[in-house]
Structures are given as C-alpha cells and as structure tokens.
C-alpha cells in the first residue's frame, strides 16, 4: 500500500454552545466540510460543502489551525484546515447540536479533534 496524503477543509459554526453538525451515511455527526476539491481554494471547497451538506453558504471565516494527523499503521497522513465559520441565514438541512451533550462515540474523529482544539470538552 502506498502512502496517502489527504487534505480536508472543515468548518466550525458555534452559537450559544451549540455546533452545526450533519449526519454522514453511517449516522456519525460531523463538521461540515470534506476533502479539498481539485483546483478550488480551501474556502471555495468549504462553501460548496456547507451548501451541499447543511444548505447554507458561508459569509465570514477565520482560520483556526492546520492539524496534521498521521496514521502510521494505515500509511495515511491527514491534514485538516480548520476554519471558524459564520453562515448566511436560510433553511438548514441539519440541526444545531449542544456541545455539552456530544459524546466521542457519536461524532467523527476529525470532528472530535477539532472541537478539542477549539477548547470544548467532549465526553
């Protein structure tokens, strides 16, 4: 198996200790975003993902951090570009989740890492 490098772009949208998450095909709660789209900037990719996953476009952003997650046993290196995102008003395809009620068991691993980095404790 060859070594693989993935670049993800994720956004965190928080309001009153609630975070905007969507459910993937496996039922895991995840932050909006995904793999960087070929020939698109990180913010173009993130805006496209927000529109497709939650139904809203982004209106402001602030880079939080770039996280590097290396999985030696799988020969995978994930790089995550993480933004603090504000969204335009509109109809949501997902819902606000209370951060205090999230558990590590029901959210994806990248979402967990991102929320910890942002300073939130997840059970």
PEZIPE-V524164 format. One record per backbone hydrogen bond with DSSP energy under -0.5 kcal/mol. CO is the residue of the C=O (numbers start at 1). NH is the residue of the N-H. If there is no record, write none. Layout:
BEGIN
co=CO nh=NH
co=CO nh=NH
END
This chain:
BEGIN
co=4 nh=77
co=6 nh=8
co=6 nh=79
co=7 nh=36
co=8 nh=81
co=9 nh=34
co=10 nh=83
co=11 nh=13
co=12 nh=14
co=12 nh=85
co=13 nh=20
co=15 nh=18
co=17 nh=99
co=18 nh=15
co=19 nh=21
co=19 nh=97
co=20 nh=32
co=21 nh=95
co=22 nh=30
co=24 nh=27
co=28 nh=24
co=29 nh=108
co=30 nh=22
co=32 nh=11
co=34 nh=9
co=37 nh=40
co=41 nh=45
co=42 nh=46
co=43 nh=47
co=44 nh=48
co=45 nh=49
co=46 nh=50
co=47 nh=51
co=48 nh=52
co=49 nh=53
co=50 nh=54
co=50 nh=55
co=50 nh=56
co=51 nh=55
co=54 nh=93
co=57 nh=88
co=60 nh=86
co=62 nh=84
co=65 nh=82
co=67 nh=69
co=67 nh=80
co=68 nh=70
co=69 nh=71
co=69 nh=78
co=70 nh=72
co=71 nh=74
co=71 nh=75
co=71 nh=76
co=72 nh=75
co=75 nh=4
co=76 nh=71
co=76 nh=78
co=77 nh=6
co=78 nh=69
co=79 nh=8
co=79 nh=81
co=80 nh=67
co=80 nh=82
co=81 nh=10
co=82 nh=64
co=82 nh=65
co=83 nh=12
co=83 nh=85
co=84 nh=62
co=86 nh=59
co=86 nh=60
co=95 nh=21
co=97 nh=19
co=98 nh=101
co=99 nh=102
co=102 nh=123
co=103 nh=106
co=103 nh=107
co=106 nh=29
co=108 nh=112
co=109 nh=113
co=110 nh=114
co=111 nh=115
co=112 nh=116
co=113 nh=117
co=114 nh=118
co=115 nh=120
co=116 nh=119
co=120 nh=122
END
